[in-house]
Amino acid sequence: MMKSVITGTGSYIPEVLRSNEHFLSNLFYDDKGLPIADEPTIIVEKFQKITGIRERRYIPEYLNTSDIAAFAGMQALKDSGIDPETLDQVIVAHNFGDIVYQNIQSQNVPSLAGKVKHRLAIRNPQCIAYDILFGCPGWIQALIQSEAYFKAGMAKKVLIIGAETLSRIVDPCDRDSMIFSDGAGACVLEYLETGEEGSGVLGTCAQTHSGDELNYISMGKSYNARNGNRLFMKMKGRKVYEYALTHVPAAIRRCIEECGIAISQIKKIFIHQANEKMDEEIVKRLFESYGLSSPQNIMPMNIQWLGNSSVATVPTLYHMVRKGGIAGHEILAGDNIVFASVGAGMSINAVCYRV
């Protein structure tokens, strides 16, 4: 039986560390443009209590999104052991393209995937390079899309990368800016004969709700009017939280049930690192829908020290666990796991995968 199998992974963790104390000198404003009266210490303490984030990583000034995407991709290719010239596709999931330091102008031409293919020195013209924009669930959506290409007989080997530099698109006057970070994660996905019980993608689920939910995450002016007409990423945090708790558990359950496996057979859930409490509640509600309590140690996390790097969180987290990089978590051959995400669009998706 042919299945879509992850044969290699990689990531790039930026070297510039920013702890919560870094933001104590910031002057934050509310969405009405008024200074927030609370002391910076109180703002930061509340933030950490809600999100679980203690620190995050930013890329240095001389790098860009396509650079770190190439770093992660190169590591995944080396880990897989394949010849890069045999790739059929290079896919880069992102949202803002390359943003030169202190510029804020998005650069999407040429595509980031084209830049990555160039950086990796892949000459084969049959290896097509393209980007995918699907909010934070972009890397998982590229995985789903590649599965469809494989089944259609249009590809056999794909490099999938999720990369983002949110530090260059956030409003420093907005408390939500403390959530976001930079990073890149990647995998090589191959279509291989593995047998009925072998490794590979077992099932997928994806949805988009773009009615009232459309602008829960969008672009808008700074909360500080002195920043002029420049646009920054804006998020209606409470709306996103409520949306995620309503729809993500149901999407994961649908994915699991379509695979014909029991919830008790799921060993790990790799969920988009958006907010510690939100992610914990999503998993709790998933198991409650089966009349069960969440098992201990089922959800690895790294948001506490890496922050929310959008499309990069899931592949980075998977790579870290796969390589023994998160204490107390491991995955073994034959384990059934879930990838799941939620983000701008508003979109959600899930993939069931057997290691």
C-alpha positions as CSV (number, residue, x, y, z in Angstrom):
1,M,0.0,0.0,0.0
2,M,1.4,3.4,-1.0
3,K,1.4,6.1,1.7
4,S,2.8,9.6,2.2
5,V,5.8,9.2,4.5
6,I,7.9,11.8,6.3
7,T,11.4,10.6,5.7
8,G,13.3,13.6,7.1
9,T,12.8,16.7,9.2
10,G,14.6,19.9,10.0
11,S,14.2,23.2,11.7
12,Y,15.8,26.6,12.3
13,I,15.7,28.1,15.8
14,P,16.7,31.8,15.7
15,E,19.6,32.8,17.9
16,V,18.2,36.1,19.1
17,L,16.4,35.5,22.4
18,R,13.8,37.9,23.8
19,S,12.5,37.2,27.3
20,N,9.4,38.8,28.6
21,E,11.5,41.3,30.5
22,H,12.5,42.8,27.2
23,F,9.0,44.3,26.9
24,L,9.0,46.1,30.3
25,S,10.1,49.3,28.5
26,N,7.3,49.2,25.9
27,L,4.4,51.5,26.0
28,F,1.2,49.5,25.1
29,Y,-2.0,50.9,23.8
30,D,-5.5,49.5,23.5
31,D,-7.5,49.1,20.3
32,K,-9.0,52.5,20.8
33,G,-5.5,54.1,20.7
34,L,-5.4,54.9,24.4
35,P,-2.4,54.1,26.6
36,I,-3.0,51.0,28.9
37,A,-2.9,52.2,32.4
38,D,-1.4,49.0,34.0
39,E,2.2,49.0,34.9
40,P,4.4,47.1,32.3
41,T,5.3,44.5,35.0
42,I,1.6,43.7,35.5
43,I,1.0,43.6,31.7
44,V,3.8,41.1,31.2
45,E,2.8,39.0,34.2
46,K,-0.8,38.7,32.9
47,F,0.5,37.9,29.5
48,Q,2.7,35.0,30.7
49,K,-0.1,33.6,32.9
50,I,-2.5,33.5,29.9
51,T,-0.2,32.3,27.1
52,G,2.5,30.4,29.0
53,I,5.2,32.2,27.0
54,R,8.4,33.2,28.9
55,E,10.6,34.0,25.9
56,R,10.6,33.9,22.1
57,R,13.2,33.9,19.3
58,Y,13.8,36.5,16.6
59,I,16.1,36.2,13.5
60,P,19.1,38.5,13.3
61,E,18.9,41.6,11.1
62,Y,20.8,40.2,8.2
63,L,18.5,37.2,7.6
64,N,15.1,36.9,6.1
65,T,12.2,34.3,5.9
66,S,13.5,32.7,2.7
67,D,17.0,32.3,4.4
68,I,15.7,30.4,7.4
69,A,13.4,28.4,5.2
70,A,16.4,27.2,3.3
71,F,18.2,26.4,6.5
72,A,15.4,24.2,7.7
73,G,14.9,22.6,4.2
74,M,18.6,21.8,3.9
75,Q,18.5,20.0,7.3
76,A,15.4,18.0,6.3
77,L,17.0,16.9,3.0
78,K,20.2,15.8,4.8
79,D,18.1,13.9,7.4
80,S,16.1,12.1,4.6
81,G,19.2,11.2,2.7
82,I,17.6,11.8,-0.7
83,D,19.2,13.6,-3.7
84,P,17.6,17.1,-3.8
85,E,17.6,16.8,-7.6
86,T,14.9,14.0,-7.3
87,L,12.4,16.4,-5.6
88,D,9.2,17.0,-7.6
89,Q,8.2,20.0,-5.5
90,V,9.4,22.6,-3.1
91,I,6.6,24.1,-1.1
92,V,7.0,27.0,1.4
93,A,4.1,27.9,3.7
94,H,4.3,31.5,5.0
95,N,2.1,34.5,5.3
96,F,4.2,37.7,4.8
97,G,7.0,36.8,2.4
98,D,10.4,38.3,2.9
99,I,10.4,41.5,5.0
100,V,13.7,43.3,5.2
101,Y,14.6,44.4,8.7
102,Q,12.9,47.8,9.6
103,N,11.1,47.9,6.2
104,I,7.7,46.1,6.8
105,Q,7.2,45.8,3.0
106,S,6.3,42.2,2.1
107,Q,8.2,40.7,-0.8
108,N,6.6,37.8,-2.5
109,V,8.2,38.0,-5.9
110,P,10.0,35.8,-6.7
111,S,8.3,33.2,-4.5
112,L,10.0,32.2,-1.3
113,A,9.9,28.6,-2.6
114,G,11.8,29.8,-5.8
115,K,14.4,31.5,-3.6
116,V,14.7,28.3,-1.5
117,K,15.2,26.2,-4.5
118,H,17.9,28.6,-5.7
119,R,19.6,28.6,-2.3
120,L,19.6,24.7,-2.3
121,A,21.1,24.8,-5.8
122,I,18.4,22.5,-7.2
123,R,18.8,22.5,-11.0
124,N,16.0,20.1,-12.0
125,P,13.4,22.2,-13.9
126,Q,10.8,19.5,-13.2
127,C,11.0,20.3,-9.5
128,I,8.4,23.0,-9.3
129,A,8.6,25.6,-6.5
130,Y,5.6,27.4,-5.1
131,D,4.3,29.1,-2.0
132,I,1.1,28.4,0.0
133,L,-0.7,31.0,2.1
134,F,-3.2,29.5,4.6
135,G,-2.6,31.3,7.8
136,C,-0.9,29.4,10.7
137,P,-2.2,26.0,9.3
138,G,-0.1,26.5,6.1
139,W,2.5,23.8,6.7
140,I,-0.2,21.2,7.5
141,Q,-2.2,22.3,4.5
142,A,0.9,21.8,2.3
143,L,1.1,18.3,3.7
144,I,-2.5,17.7,2.8
145,Q,-2.0,19.1,-0.7
146,S,1.1,17.0,-1.2
147,E,-0.9,13.9,-0.3
148,A,-3.4,14.8,-3.0
149,Y,-0.6,15.3,-5.6
150,F,0.8,11.9,-4.7
151,K,-2.5,10.1,-5.1
152,A,-3.0,11.9,-8.4
153,G,0.3,10.5,-9.6
154,M,1.8,14.0,-10.0
155,A,4.6,13.8,-7.5
156,K,6.6,11.3,-5.4
157,K,9.0,13.5,-3.4
158,V,8.3,16.9,-1.9
159,L,10.1,19.3,0.4
160,I,7.6,21.1,2.7
161,I,8.7,24.1,4.7
162,G,6.9,26.4,7.1
163,A,8.8,29.7,7.8
164,E,7.8,33.0,9.2
165,T,9.4,36.2,10.7
166,L,6.5,37.7,12.6
167,S,8.8,40.0,14.6
168,R,8.9,42.2,11.5
169,I,5.1,42.6,11.1
170,V,3.9,43.0,14.7
171,D,2.8,46.3,16.3
172,P,5.2,47.0,19.2
173,C,2.4,49.1,20.8
174,D,0.1,46.1,20.8
175,R,0.3,43.6,23.8
176,D,-0.3,40.7,21.3
177,S,3.1,41.5,19.8
178,M,4.6,39.5,22.7
179,I,3.0,36.3,21.4
180,F,4.7,36.1,18.1
181,S,8.2,35.0,17.0
182,D,10.3,33.7,14.1
183,G,11.3,30.3,13.0
184,A,11.3,27.6,10.3
185,G,10.5,23.9,10.2
186,A,10.6,21.4,7.3
187,C,10.0,17.8,6.3
188,V,10.7,15.6,3.2
189,L,7.5,13.8,2.3
190,E,7.8,10.7,0.0
191,Y,5.2,8.4,-1.6
192,L,6.3,4.9,-0.6
193,E,5.1,1.4,-0.4
194,T,4.7,0.7,3.4
195,G,2.0,-1.8,3.7
196,E,-1.4,-1.6,5.4
197,E,0.1,-1.2,8.9
198,G,3.1,0.9,7.8
199,S,4.1,4.5,8.3
200,G,2.3,7.3,6.5
201,V,-0.6,9.7,6.4
202,L,-3.8,8.0,7.5
203,G,-6.3,10.8,6.9
204,T,-6.9,14.5,6.7
205,C,-9.4,17.2,7.4
206,A,-9.5,20.9,6.5
207,Q,-12.1,23.7,6.9
208,T,-12.4,27.5,6.4
209,H,-14.9,29.7,8.1
210,S,-14.8,33.1,6.4
211,G,-18.1,34.7,7.4
212,D,-18.0,36.8,10.6
213,E,-14.7,35.0,11.4
214,L,-12.8,36.4,8.4
215,N,-11.1,39.3,10.1
216,Y,-10.4,37.7,13.5
217,I,-6.7,38.0,12.3
218,S,-6.0,40.7,9.8
219,M,-3.9,43.7,8.9
220,G,-4.5,47.1,10.5
221,K,-2.9,50.3,11.7
222,S,-0.8,50.6,14.8
223,Y,-2.7,51.2,18.1
224,N,-0.4,54.2,18.4
225,A,-1.5,56.9,15.9
226,R,2.0,58.3,15.6
227,N,3.0,55.2,13.6
228,G,0.9,56.5,10.7
229,N,-0.7,54.4,8.0
230,R,1.7,51.4,8.2
231,L,-0.1,48.1,8.5
232,F,0.7,45.5,11.2
233,M,-0.8,42.1,12.0
234,K,-3.8,42.4,14.3
235,M,-5.7,39.7,16.2
236,K,-9.0,39.6,18.0
237,G,-7.7,37.3,20.7
238,R,-10.9,36.5,22.4
239,K,-12.6,35.7,19.1
240,V,-9.8,33.5,18.0
241,Y,-9.8,31.7,21.3
242,E,-13.6,31.0,21.1
243,Y,-13.4,29.9,17.5
244,A,-10.5,27.5,18.2
245,L,-12.3,25.9,21.1
246,T,-15.5,25.4,19.1
247,H,-14.0,24.1,15.9
248,V,-10.6,22.5,16.3
249,P,-11.6,19.6,18.6
250,A,-14.4,18.7,16.2
251,A,-12.0,18.8,13.2
252,I,-9.5,16.6,15.0
253,R,-12.2,14.1,15.9
254,R,-13.5,14.0,12.4
255,C,-10.0,13.3,11.1
256,I,-9.5,10.5,13.6
257,E,-12.8,8.9,12.9
258,E,-12.4,9.0,9.2
259,C,-9.2,7.0,9.7
260,G,-11.1,4.3,11.5
261,I,-8.9,4.5,14.6
262,A,-9.9,5.0,18.3
263,I,-8.9,8.0,20.3
264,S,-7.1,5.7,22.7
265,Q,-4.7,4.8,19.8
266,I,-3.5,8.4,19.5
267,K,-0.1,8.7,21.2
268,K,0.7,12.4,20.6
269,I,-1.0,15.5,19.4
270,F,1.2,18.1,17.7
271,I,-0.9,21.2,17.8
272,H,-0.1,24.7,16.6
273,Q,1.7,26.5,19.4
274,A,-0.6,29.5,19.6
275,N,-1.4,29.8,23.3
276,E,-0.6,27.3,26.1
277,K,-4.0,27.5,27.8
278,M,-5.9,27.5,24.5
279,D,-4.0,24.4,23.3
280,E,-4.6,22.6,26.6
281,E,-8.3,23.4,26.4
282,I,-8.6,22.2,22.8
283,V,-7.1,18.8,23.7
284,K,-9.2,18.6,26.9
285,R,-12.4,19.3,24.9
286,L,-11.4,16.7,22.3
287,F,-11.2,13.9,24.9
288,E,-14.3,15.2,26.7
289,S,-16.2,14.7,23.4
290,Y,-15.4,11.0,23.8
291,G,-16.4,11.1,27.5
292,L,-12.7,10.8,28.5
293,S,-10.1,12.9,30.4
294,S,-7.0,14.0,28.6
295,P,-4.1,11.6,29.0
296,Q,-1.0,13.0,30.6
297,N,2.0,13.7,28.3
298,I,-0.1,13.5,25.1
299,M,0.7,17.1,24.0
300,P,4.3,18.2,23.6
301,M,4.8,22.0,23.7
302,N,7.6,24.4,23.1
303,I,5.7,27.7,23.0
304,Q,7.0,28.5,26.5
305,W,10.5,29.3,25.1
306,L,9.9,29.6,21.3
307,G,6.7,31.6,21.2
308,N,4.2,31.5,18.3
309,S,6.1,31.3,14.9
310,S,2.9,30.6,12.9
311,V,3.4,28.0,10.1
312,A,6.7,27.0,11.7
313,T,5.4,25.7,15.1
314,V,4.1,22.3,14.1
315,P,7.0,21.1,11.9
316,T,9.5,22.5,14.5
317,L,7.8,20.8,17.3
318,Y,7.6,17.5,15.5
319,H,11.3,17.7,14.5
320,M,12.3,18.4,18.1
321,V,10.3,15.5,19.5
322,R,11.5,13.2,16.7
323,K,15.1,14.0,17.5
324,G,14.6,13.7,21.3
325,G,14.7,17.5,21.8
326,I,11.9,17.8,24.3
327,A,12.3,16.0,27.7
328,G,9.6,13.5,28.5
329,H,8.4,13.1,24.9
330,E,9.2,10.5,22.3
331,I,7.6,8.9,19.3
332,L,8.2,5.3,18.2
333,A,7.6,3.4,15.0
334,G,3.9,2.5,14.7
335,D,2.7,5.4,16.9
336,N,-0.4,7.1,15.7
337,I,-0.1,10.9,16.0
338,V,-2.1,14.0,15.0
339,F,-1.0,17.3,13.5
340,A,-3.5,20.1,13.9
341,S,-3.6,23.9,13.5
342,V,-5.8,27.0,13.4
343,G,-5.2,30.4,12.1
344,A,-6.1,33.4,9.8
345,G,-8.8,32.8,7.3
346,M,-10.2,31.5,9.7
347,S,-9.0,28.1,8.8
348,I,-8.3,24.8,10.7
349,N,-6.9,21.5,9.6
350,A,-5.7,18.1,11.0
351,V,-3.7,15.2,9.7
352,C,-3.6,11.7,11.3
353,Y,-0.2,10.1,10.7
354,R,1.4,6.8,11.6
355,V,5.1,7.1,12.5
